[in-house]
């Protein structure tokens, strides 16, 4: 939790930047392709511990586990889901790499 608090402003700004390209009318969100672009840009996808398949599974898990609000588009991540995804992806990568 301390790490998220420390980097929350950067996470929020990253989310705002990339969600502005979503193409959704009024809802800021990040789709699967944009999410994969972010992870590639960060160098997080290493094709050994964090693969595109794992990213897809984690994104689906986060998106379906979240309570559906009226303005929460399906198959896209809103800000709290984006943060949850980052935590899950980091957890997956760290535990798989030992």
PyMOL commands that set and color helices and strands:
alter all, ss='L'
color gray80, all
select helices_A, chain A and resi 2-19+32-42+52-65+79-97
alter helices_A, ss='H'
color red, helices_A
select strands_A, chain A and resi 30-31+76-77
alter strands_A, ss='S'
color yellow, strands_A
deselect
rebuild
show_as cartoon
